[in-house]
């Protein structure tokens, strides 16, 4: 049975949040098109990568992704700017 983790609302189960996913799966959960954006989050120290024994590839903890998405949802929406060129003054 293959897990479908694309719907992050299903990830509220504590046992499920203690799992590791690949960068590609993390990108899918976060809504990115590529794992490169997840690498950028790692470089900016927004999420922490893990290396499991016997595997050289980076993994991401699902609870870290859950925390990142909850922080993004709690942030206020950016203020929309008017059309046209921005004022210099």
C-alpha distance (Angstrom), angle and dihedral (degrees) to the residues before:
residue distance angle dihedral
X1 . . .
X2 3.77 . .
X3 3.82 118.2 .
X4 3.78 118.5 -125.9
X5 3.80 104.8 -148.1
X6 3.79 96.1 165.0
X7 3.83 91.7 100.7
X8 3.78 100.9 68.3
X9 3.81 93.2 -169.4
X10 3.79 86.8 74.4
X11 3.81 90.0 59.6
X12 3.80 96.7 78.9
X13 3.80 91.9 99.7
X14 3.81 109.1 107.4
X15 3.81 93.7 -140.8
X16 3.78 91.1 53.5
X17 3.82 93.8 49.6
X18 3.81 91.7 61.8
X19 3.81 91.5 69.7
X20 3.78 130.0 101.7
X21 3.80 124.0 -130.6
X22 3.79 133.5 -169.0
X23 3.79 122.3 -102.9
X24 3.80 90.1 -106.0
X25 3.81 92.4 53.7
X26 3.82 89.9 45.4
X27 3.81 89.0 53.4
X28 3.81 90.0 51.9
X29 3.81 91.9 49.9
X30 3.81 91.9 48.7
X31 3.80 92.2 46.9
X32 3.79 97.5 -111.7
X33 3.78 123.4 139.5
X34 3.80 95.5 -137.5
X35 3.79 142.7 26.4
X36 3.83 88.2 -119.4
X37 3.81 89.7 81.0
X38 3.81 89.8 54.5
X39 3.80 88.9 51.4
X40 3.82 87.6 53.7
X41 3.82 89.7 53.3
X42 3.79 88.6 51.7
X43 3.82 91.5 49.3
X44 3.84 89.9 50.0
X45 3.83 89.0 49.4
X46 3.82 93.5 -120.3
X47 3.81 91.8 127.8
X48 3.78 132.2 18.9
X49 3.82 123.6 -126.6
X50 3.80 123.1 -139.1
X51 3.79 131.5 -157.5
X52 3.78 117.2 -149.8
X53 3.81 121.3 -148.1
X54 3.79 112.5 -89.9
X55 3.80 93.3 18.6
X56 3.79 127.6 87.5
X57 3.81 96.4 -165.1
X58 3.80 123.4 99.6
X59 3.78 118.2 -108.9
X60 3.80 130.7 -165.7
X61 3.79 125.2 -142.4
X62 3.82 112.3 -123.1
X63 3.81 92.0 -137.7
X64 3.83 88.8 59.6
X65 3.81 89.7 53.4
X66 3.79 90.2 47.3
X67 3.81 91.1 52.0
X68 3.82 91.4 48.2
X69 3.81 92.2 51.4
X70 3.80 92.7 46.9
X71 3.83 90.2 52.3
X72 3.80 90.2 49.7
X73 3.80 91.7 50.8
X74 3.81 92.5 50.1
X75 3.82 93.6 52.1
X76 3.81 115.4 96.7
X77 3.79 117.3 -109.1
X78 3.82 114.3 -97.7
X79 3.79 116.2 -100.4
X80 3.78 112.7 -103.0
X81 3.76 116.3 -121.5
X82 3.76 125.3 -139.4
X83 3.77 123.0 -106.9
X84 3.76 122.8 -91.7
X85 3.77 134.5 42.8
X86 3.79 119.1 -29.4
X87 3.77 117.4 -107.3
X88 3.81 116.7 -108.4
X89 3.79 93.7 -155.7
